[in-house]
Amino acid sequence: MIKPFYPILLEKNMTPATNDPLGFLNNSPQGIQSGAQTDLVQLLLYEIIRVKELILYYDSIPNGGGQLGSSILNELVSEAYSSLVNYDTILMKKYYDLLLNCD
């Protein structure tokens, strides 16, 4: 019998997270509220979600009329998400400001 290369990893059971990282969006009927409870991560996530809805609008424009806008917004969302994953607060602030002005 061949032994697995990572025997420790195969024996561990993963448990689901107890808190929902996007729970603040689901639990608040008004969405993001300004105040001490909000932080840059939450605000940026909210803007990413809002701009993703804009992308759907641009994609729905007939004859490819929204293709350029959609691709630009997709790139912004991708870079904003990358700044979140890397927890680069300077880039997070930059992309929050950029996404905030998207319409």
Secondary structure, 3 states (H helix, E strand, C coil): CCCCCCHHHHHCCCCCCCCCCCHHHHHCCCCCCCCCCCCHHHHHHHHHHHHHHHHHHHHCCHHHCCHHHHHHHHHHHHHHHHHHHCCCHHHHHHHHHHHHCCC
